[in-house]
Amino acid sequence: MRILMRNTVFKTGALAGLFLCLLALGGVFPGTTASVHAITASEVQTEADLKQFVEEAVDEYYINKIIKETCDFSKIPKLDPFQDQIPDLSTLTVEEIKPLIKLFSTVQLTRADIDENEACNFDLPFHQVFGREDGDWKSGSVYLFVIDDQGEMLFSGVDQSIEGVELVAEDEGGRDVPGLIIGEARSPSSNGIVEYCWDDPDVPDDEIVDSNGNSIPGKAPGDSWKTSYVINPFVYLGAAALSPSPGIIFGSGIYPKTGNPPPGCDGDGMAGDGDDMDDGDDMDDMDDMDDMGDTAGETKAVSGGGCAIVAGSDNAPRGTMFNLLLIVSALFFTISFRRRAIDRQNGVRS
């Protein structure tokens, strides 16, 4: 019995010692200052900025808001041996609190322990922290997004209508956008960076829409080149044991203006690769021709390389015959001209 008690005391003492070491390493003792919010959305220009921006968003939400303002660790029995060492969280900086999170994994504290004892409020709405208006967390084309690992959009800093919806989006290069994001967050292979085609809020003509101007189900909303940084916030904080199910993914992106974009990210708003079109004007001409048949009996002239082609529902046969006559005449002229040129070379006069 004495041996058992001695072992228990030893383990508790060891964990308490580890706890104090973590506090010391994290700078919890007086004299340390740190700011959670060192970069704003308007300052994000590079991948390094993007990484800092997203990680600071995680710090802001989970540490500055949830842990500092809603958590009461005195309600958790597992932390009873350390209550004397836990300082007043409201007085600490984000960097000072991070060692505490690492301690949670050490004592095998789980999300269930926290939820069961109502020690923290993990249901704090994302929009209450980050908002949707331009400010520190959104500026122009830089904004935050949060999805779960099943593809449901939990927060969009630019489009509230897609929140609560499972994101199914294939971009113009054939890439499964939510699949890229979830895969990189689960098993980072590119340091959290993913590239795909998406709608740039600052580019007016990059939207992928149908003929009525509506988004196309299953398609990415635009074809501008987007580079995003995505992370699992609990892995980043070193508290994987607290990760809820389904997992949460934080991310944000920039729209590079130079470099080599992934295939399909042309930023011209045209669905498909456009191989059969010389430029966007050809597509506009085709749309105009489609519109001609909408009104019966109406005749319109469409410019096509200097030739006016008559189109209309009531004179379509005449227009077709006239066009055929022009083609035959052009072929006859070409053949006749070529034959005369050959005759001249052979000394034959016509």
Secondary structure, DSSP 8 states (H G I E B T S, - for coil): -HHHHHHHHHHHHHHHHHHHHHHHHHT-STT----S----GGG--SHHHHHHHHHHHHIIIIIIIIIHHH--GGG-GGGGGGTTT---GGGS-HHHHHHHHHHHHHTT--HHHHHHTT-S-TT--HHHHH-SSSSSSEETTEEEEEEETTSBEEEESS-GGGTTSB--EE-TTS-BHHHHHHHHHHS-SSTTEEEEEE--TT-TT-B-B-TTS-B-TEE-SB-EEEEEEEE-HHHHHT-GGG--SS-EEEEEEE--SSS---TT--SS--SS--TT-SSHHHHHHHHHHHHHTTSTT--EEEEETTEEEEE-SSSHHHHHHHHHHHHHHHHHHHHHHHHHHHHHHTT---
